[in-house]
Amino acid sequence: MKRILITGAASGLGLALAKKYAGEGWAVCIADLQDKEGQKIASQLKSQHGSDCFFQHLDITNEDQWQALVNIISERWSGLDALINNAGVASGGTIDTLSLKDFQWTVDINLMGAVKGCYYFVPLLKESSGALINVASMAGLIHMRNMSAYAVSKAGVVALSETLLSELDPFGVKVSVVCPASFPSNLLKTIRSSSSGGVNTAKKLMNRSPVNADDIASMVYDGSRKGKHIIIPTRRESLLWKLKRYFPGLYYIFMKKLVHKIVSK
Ligand SMILES: NC(=O)c1ccc[n+]([C@@H]2O[C@H](COP(=O)([O-])OP(=O)(O)OC[C@H]3O[C@@H](n4cnc5c(N)ncnc54)[C@H](O)[C@@H]3O)[C@@H](O)[C@H]2O)c1
């Protein structure tokens, strides 16, 4: 039986990923801050699919908790086949209004949380020639206004993933980075933002998404199996990413015009 650790699996995309992997017969460790929800999901998945699904409390910013989880997984499973660094938070606001404390909070969780996950679990993935999947965001590839902290944290996750793609290749570890645009989840419940307008816009974008967390989880499962490095779940964003790569001048004009249009409304 294959063994996977998914962070932030008590809600949203992490939960959808836990369901997908358990449904495919994997043993799943659900690691999250939310104990009650996490425990409930783990026991549901265990009774539904019969695989060894269990919950472990984890704050991805806490190194002692990461080390404890390495010990628990090594003892229980004697190894690990895949890690998904999915847990994350959102923040919004212009560079001069979002507090530096909230900027740091975003980077500590989204970027340093993923770095810590890699630091502690890559040795086990090297042993199994397993898979590493980091959940970044479209904001890690395309950097929109009013989201500098979130964009910086997710661009860092993209850079981390690209670095590890070649660094871990000699060990047979496949590395993927997931870059979704907005989709409905509980992300806005914990958002730190300096403007309510930004949160309302984010809500609208989430509700307009052509894909949901279950769709993205299936794309991640298939993409990782095929060894796909960048997984962009929606066509429009995939085109925007191509525009930026192949025609950066045009892309910058497009982004500036877009902001002028929004500001003049
Ligand atoms: N929803 C979107 O529009 C969207 C778009 C692009 C990328 N993402 C990314 O997808 C990932 C999943 O987010 P989601 O949208 O499913 O949100 P969500 O809030 O529904 O789920 C996030 C989970 O992460 C957990 N978490 C937060 N901080 C944690 C910490 N310090 N330690 C452990 N667990 C922690 C939360 O408890 C929660 O269960 C995040 O990395 C997010 O940045 C989301």
The ligand as a Gaussian input file, in Angstrom:
#p B3LYP/6-31G(d) Opt

LIG

0 1
 N       -8.793000      28.463000      -2.636000
 C       -8.104000      29.125000      -3.552000
 O       -8.662000      30.004000      -4.264000
 C       -6.656000      28.817000      -3.777000
 C       -6.068000      29.232000      -4.985000
 C       -4.728000      28.928000      -5.211000
 C       -4.000000      28.230000      -4.265000
 N       -4.604000      27.854000      -3.090000
 C       -3.787000      27.123000      -2.112000
 O       -4.374000      25.870000      -1.851000
 C       -3.941000      25.409000      -0.565000
 C       -5.137000      24.885000       0.200000
 O       -5.981000      25.970000       0.525000
 P       -7.582000      25.894000       0.455000
 O       -8.013000      26.888000      -0.530000
 O       -8.024000      24.503000       0.345000
 O       -7.939000      26.547000       1.891000
 P       -8.609000      25.965000       3.217000
 O       -8.555000      27.076000       4.191000
 O       -9.935000      25.365000       2.914000
 O       -7.600000      24.808000       3.667000
 C       -6.321000      25.109000       4.187000
 C       -5.992000      24.141000       5.314000
 O       -4.675000      24.444000       5.772000
 C       -4.695000      24.388000       7.194000
 N       -3.614000      25.230000       7.742000
 C       -3.492000      26.573000       7.708000
 N       -2.401000      26.963000       8.366000
 C       -1.801000      25.834000       8.820000
 C       -0.632000      25.575000       9.597000
 N        0.139000      26.572000      10.051000
 N       -0.320000      24.292000       9.877000
 C       -1.109000      23.278000       9.445000
 N       -2.236000      23.455000       8.735000
 C       -2.580000      24.729000       8.440000
 C       -6.067000      24.904000       7.602000
 O       -6.407000      24.488000       8.911000
 C       -6.939000      24.279000       6.515000
 O       -7.428000      23.020000       6.916000
 C       -3.246000      26.601000       0.099000
 O       -1.844000      26.440000       0.000000
 C       -3.699000      27.785000      -0.752000
 O       -2.782000      28.846000      -0.729000
 C       -5.906000      28.119000      -2.838000

